[in-house]
Amino acid sequence: MSTITIIGSGITGVTTAYALAARGYSVTVFDRLRYPAMETSFANGGQLSASNAEVWNSTRTILKGLRWMLRNDAPLLLNPSPSFHKYTWLAEFVGQIRHYRRNTIETTRLAIAARQHLFDLADREDIDFDLERRGILHVYSNKAEFDAASRVNELLLQGGLDRRPVTPSEMRVIEPALQTQYYGGFFTPSDSTGDIHKFTRGLAAACERRGVRFVFGAQICDMRADSEGVRIRWQEDGAVKKELKSQKAVVCAGIGSRRIASMVGDRVNIYPVKGYSITVNLADEASRIAAPCVSLLDEATKIVTSRLGQDRFRVAGTAEFNGENRDIRADRIRPLVRWVERFFPGVSTAQVVPWAGLRPMTPSMLPRVGRGRRPNIFYNTGHGHLGWTLSPVTAEMVADAIMTDEPGRLRERD
């Protein structure tokens, strides 16, 4: 039986482990934390959103970012302090503007393909993750925003997405809790939401039932690959270093993928882009009635929402370029709470749980999927804000690439 090591037990690592175990491989998964899905896969916005497949590489994004630089509560915030990695990453990001249309269409197609994989996994393994298949409603407060969204919608339609414009009255029918007057919206009935943490933990348990071994609390110290296989050295709780040899390895380590890739001579240009969320506990009946059930994306604030069961309301947003910084800043959480209080005043914000996670983003905003420079090293990483949406299909892609010993069909472009 072929042996494969996976580094990372977030959503990409666990879906990859499952895909490989289903193909008959002996799989070992390493993670530096004590449990799966404890970082970026812990409390994201919850959206499984092909409708959010537009890549950020556009002049419009750059101009907005420059205007927002001096606002602590801005949807996009760039720490201007010097950092070679940050500014070289941003230079490559700007260089990808010329591929904006192509990459948006390709990401849309990939997101659509991922849907059925995820639903099949959940059904096969009986995973309860508060799935809501009610669609996603994007809302726009003025004509300029709506017209810009209409141009983006043309690309999403080219990618095969079923997304349509809706009037304010239609929006209130879709989500009766939405009382604020908006100019218009776009609705994607085939999109859905769920709890990424519950799904990943449930799938990790399914992996263990299929024989996958998880090694937690493991700090990867070194990785070497040669014609004889892959050797990984790790340390647990400061103890003596241990070593494991396997035939192949897949790097699914989120923002840590850049460091690990460098050990085997690969350049995986991933930058950590921080996102924030709050989970509002709907502790009373009035709050449960007032909170929306249909997932929303407010274009003006770049805030997304998901209803997670009857008793939780997830609100997420912002993009912060501030290096590998996991601090939960009060001035970034406050706008999320204020948004709830403004647009859904019947929802009590007395019980709010804040969170921050680091999205692993490539300059092109396409994930790195496929083989590295060495034939026994593979990658499934760099999914950015769409890791929850894309990972079920990229896991299948990298597993297929390993089986056929060919490079994956999709990878980050230079």
N, C-alpha and C positions, 0 to 999 in steps of 0.2 A: 504494500500500500504506500503510495506517495505521501510524503510528509511536507506540510506547509506551515510556516509561522506567519501570524498576522500581528502587527504592532498597532494597537489601538482598539478599544472596545466601545467606541461611540457608535452612532447609527451606521456609519460606513463600515467600520470594522466588524460589527456583528452581522450585518447583512452579507458581507463578504464571507465570513466564517460559515454562515448557513448555506450559502450557494456552493461553497467548496465541499462542505460535509455532504450535501445532497448528491454531489458527483463522486463520492467515495473516497475523498482525501482524508488523511489523518491531520487534524488541524489543532494547533496550539495558539492561543491568543494572549498577548501580553498587554498589560495596562499598568501605569504607574499609580493609579488610584485603587481603592479597595473594592469598588463595585463598577459594573458597566454603566455607561451613560451618565457620568457625573460631571461633565464639563459642558461643552456646547450642546450636547444632546440632552440637557437636563430640563430646561424651562424656556424653550424658544417660543415663537409666536404661535406655533401649532398648525400653521397652514400647510396643506398639501396643495401647492398653488402653481399650476401651469400658467395661470393668469399673471403671475409675478415673475415671468421668465425673461423680461426685458433686462439685458445687461446694462450696467451703469456707465459704460464707456461712451459718453456723449458730451458734446460741448455744453449742453444744457446742464448736465450734472456738475461740470467743472465751474460754470458761472454761479450756480446756486451755492456750491461749496465755498467759493470766494466771498459771497455776500454773507454767509452764515458764520464766517471764521471768528467774529468778535461776539457771537451770541452763545452763552453757555447752554442755553436750552434749545439750540438749533438741531434739526433732524440729522444733519451731518456736521461733524466737528473734527477739525484737524489740529493736532498739537504741532505748532510750527517749530518746536525745538529741533536742533540738528540730529539727523539719523541717516546714515548712509543707506541702510536697507530701505527705510521708508521712502526716501526721495528717489532712489533708483527704481523702486517698485512703482511709484507714482508716474515716473517717466515712461515706464513700459505700459502702464495703464493708459496714459494719454496716447501712446503709439497704437493702441488697439482700437481707437475711435474709428479708424477706417474699416474695421471689421464689425462694427456695431450691428448692422442689419443681418449679416450672415450669422453671427453668434447668437443674436436674439432668436432667430428662426430655428437654429439648431437646438438651442436650449429648450424652446417650446416643444419641439418634437420629442426630445428626450424626456421631458417632464410628463408628457402624455403617455409615453410608453411605460413609464415607471408606475403609473397608477395601478394597473391590473396586477402587477407583480406584488405590490404591497397588500392589496386586498386579498390576493390568493394566499400570501403568507399568513395573514391574520386569520383567515378562515381555516387553513390547513392546521394551524397550531392552536386555534381557539384562543387568540390573544384579545383581551378586552383593553382597549386604549381610548375609550370615550370618543369613538369615531362618530362624526356628524357629516353626513353626505347631503348637506343643504346648499352647497354652492358657496361662492365668495362674491361679495358685492363691493366693487370699488366706487367710492363716492368723490365727487368733485364740487367745489364750492363756487366756481365761476367758469365763464365760457372759455377763457384762455387755457385753464387746466383741462377742461373737457376736450377742447380741440387738439391739444397735445396728446391726450390719451387716445383720441381717435386715430392719430397717425401711428401710434404704437400698436393699436388694435389691428391695423392692416398687417403688420408683421406677425402678430400672434395668429391671425387667421391664416396667413400663409403657412404657418407651422402646423395648422390643423386644429386649432383650438375653437371650441364652440362658445363664443363670447359675444354678447350683444349689448347695444346701448339700451338704457332704460330711463324713463322719465321720472321726475320726483314722485308722482303718484304711484307709478309701478314700483319704485323703491320702497314705499311705505307698505305696499302689499307684500313684497318679498320679506321685509323685516318691519313688522308693526311697531317695534320699540324705537325705531328711528324717527324721532319727532323733529329734528332740525331740518330746516329748509336747505336743500342742496340744489345746485344748478342741474345736475344730472349724474348718471352713473353708468357703469358697465357691469354686467352680471355674467358669471361663469357657472352654470348649474352643475357642471361635472367636477368642479373642484370640491375639496372637503377639508376637514380639520380633525385633529386628534392630539393626544398627549404623547409626544415623542419619547419621554422617559419611560412611561408605562409600556409602550410598544417595544422599545429596545430591550428593556429588562425581560419582557415576556419572550422575545425572540432569543435572547441569550440563554434563557432556561431551556428553550426548545433545542438550541445548539448543544447544550450539555446532554440532553436526552439522546442526541445523535452522536455522542462521543467526543465532542469538542472539549478540549482542556483549556481552562482559563487560569492564567497566572497573574494575580493582582498584587499591587504594591511593588511592582517591578520597575525599577529605573534602568532603562537601556543604557549601558555604558559603551558598547562597541558592537558593530556589525561588520562582518567581512564576508565577501562572496568570491568564490573561485570555482574551478571546474568540478570540485568535489562537493559543492553545496554551499549553504549559508550557515555561518556561525554567529550566534548572538550571545553576548555576555550581558548579564544584568545583575542587579543588586537589590535585595529585599531588606528594608528596614536597617540599612547600614551594615548588613551582615557580609560574609565572604561572597565574592562574586561567583556566579554560577554561569554555566555555558550550555547551550543547546544547539545541536546541528540538525538542519532540515534540508530538504532538496531545493525548496523555493521559499521566498518570503514576500509578503504583501504589506506595504506601508500604508496604514490608514490612520495616521497619528495626528490628524488635524494640524494645528499650528506647529506641532513638534515634528512634522514630516520634513521640514526644511533641514533641521539639524541631523536627523537620521539619514536622510538621503545623501548628505555630504560625506557620511562615513563610507559610502560605496562609490563616491565620485560622481554622484548625480546632482544636478541643480534643479531644485523644486522651489520656485520662487513664490512662496506663500507669505502673506502678511496678515497679522491678526487684526481684524476689524471688529471692535467691541459693539455688541448690541445689548440692550437692556429690556427687561420685562418686569411686569408686576402680575401677581396672581391675586385677584380680588376674591376673598371668601364670601360667598353669597349666603350669609348666615340667617337671613330672615326672608320670609315669603315675599315681602315687597321688593327686595333686591332681586330675587329670582325672577319675578315678573318683569321688572324694569330692564334687566340685562338682555342684550340681544342674543338670539340663538344662531342667526346667520352670521358667518364670518365677514368682517369688514376690513377694508383698507381705505384710510383717509389720505388722499393724495397730498393735501396741504401740509399735513404734519408727518407723513410717512409712518403713521401708526396703524398696526394691524391688531385684530381681535379674534379670539376663538372662545367658544363656549365649551368648557370641558366638564361634561356631565351637568347635573342640576345645580351643583353647589360651588363651581369655580368659573371665573371669568378671567381669561388671560389677555393682557394688553401689552404689546411689545413694539419697539421701534428704536430709532436712532442708529447712526453709524459713527463710530468714534475711532480715529486713527491716532493711537496713543501707545503703540508698542505692546509688549506683552504685559499689560496692566489689567489686573482683574478686580480692581477696586470698584465697589458699588458707590457711585457718587450721588449724593442727595439731589444736586442740581440737575442731574439727568433723569432721576426717577420722578421728581416733582411734576414735570410736564405730562407724564403718563397718568398720574393721579388726577391732575387738573383736567385732563381731557375727559376722563370718565365723569368727573363731577359736572363738567359743562354740558356734555352731550347726553348723559344718562343720569340726571340728578336724583332719580329714584333709587339708584344703586348706592348702598352704604360703602364708604371707603374706610370704615373703622378697622377692618382686618385686611391688610395688604401686605403681601410678601414680595420684596424686591429681589432681583437677580440680575447678574451680568455674565455674558459669555463671549468668547472670542471666536468669531467666524474665520475659518481658514480660506483666504481669498487669493486666487491667482490674478495677475494683471488682466488677463483676457476674460476672467470670470467664468471660464470653462474649467471643469475639474480635470485633474491629471489622472488619466485612466489608461493603464497598459504597462508595457515593459519599460524598464530603465535601460541604462547602457549595458548592464550585464544581463545575460539571458535568464538568470534565476531570480532577479529582483523585479517586482511589479509594484504599481502604485494605484491606489483608489483614494484620492484625497483632493483637497482644494475646492470643495463644493460651495464655499461661501455661504450666502443666505439661503441656498436651496438644498442643503444637505438632506434634510428630511424629505424633500420632494423627489430628489434625483437618485438617492442611494439604492433603492431597490433594483433599479435597472443597471446602474454602473457596477453593482456587485455581480450581476449576471454577466456583464461584459468582461470584467476582469477574470471571472471564473472561466468563461469561454476561451479567453485569450490564453490562459494557463493550460487548459485542456488541449488546445490545438497548437500550443507553443508558438503562437503568432502574436505580434503586437496588437493591443486593443484597437477597436475601430475609432475611438474618440480619445483625444488627448489635448492638452493645452497647446495652442499654437504659439510659435515664436513671433 
